[in-house]
Amino acid sequence: MLRQLTAVMLAMATGLAGATEVPEDPLTKPIAEEFAKRKWLTPIPPVRIFGNTYSVGFEGLSVTLIHTGKGLILVDAALPQSVSALEANVRSLGFQLSDIKYILSTEPHYDHAGGLAALVRDTGGQVVASKSAAVVLQSGRAGPDDPQFAELPEFPKIIDVRHMRDGQKLRLGDTVITAIATPGHTAGSMSWTWQSCEGESCKTIVFGSSLNPVSDDHYHYGAEANRKATDKFRATIARMRKLRCDILITAHPAQSGGDVKFRALLANPVSNPFFDSAACRNYADRHEQLLNERIAKESAAPR
């Protein structure tokens, strides 16, 4: 009798425990969990970069918040598993998630776009991307034109994506954001630029998509089949070099020294290390060299 009673109580306890478990959220299910945690998602405090522009992302992934006076704009969304931390960063600055009107996408990869679906659900914001990127975002899967196609995991789909073309402007409140097509790292990569002011001091800010020439084992930038895509990549680098940017934020901070600048900003906010009129030129020069080195390595590899 005692054994039966114990079994019943154990079954009840198990059932109660199961009943209180929170079901897994498919929109925040981790992708590449350990790798992402180690490489990209080290927490950093949210902070004002300049004027109406704030950093709300992570040590290895930039997410930028723009306060327009008529609502908020986010640039990029990081990973699904980072959404709760990202949202906490926004709230800690005194903003409401419901005030996020637009979420701009730089590139349709899981590390930058994986959190979009959850953010759209939680904020009601409208995703904005290039037409080419929108196709990927709506399918949740990169296409075969992506240099990393064979290695990229799927991510939550975004049904409603607003397309923007190169040079088109998005206006909200006192802010005008211009779309800058920067294909190369992905065919649909888009950079974004706007002006931010503190009093009479105004700075042109560029959020640059990645220019890193990485790929899976099957893609060669120097191959004849990829000549047009590589030519577009070179044109993107040349365009980035000529952009006016007083402040450069890149999708991965370390690619432009943004991680070092951020630590310096926290240490001494008065002397803003992000002020650098040569930032876009240096970013382009570095990645042109990496692209050239990559193509030379491909040529030297045995076939």
Buried (B, 14 or more C-beta within 10 A) or exposed (E): EEEEEEEEEEEEEEEEEEEEEEEEBEBBBBBBEEEBBEBBBEEBEBBBBBBBBBBBBBBBBBBBBBBBEEBBBBBBBBBBBBBBBBBEBBEEBEBEBEBBBBBBBBBBBBBBBBBBBBBBBBBEBBBBBBEBBBBBBBBBBBBEBBBBBEBBEEBBBBEEBEBBEBEBEBEBBEBEBBBBBBBBBBBBBBBBBBBBEEEEEEBBBBBBBBBBBEBEEEBBBBEEEBEEBBEBBBBBBEBBBEBEBBBBBBBBBEBBBBBEBBEBBEEEEEEBBBEBEEBBBBBBBBBBEBBBEBBEEBEEEEE
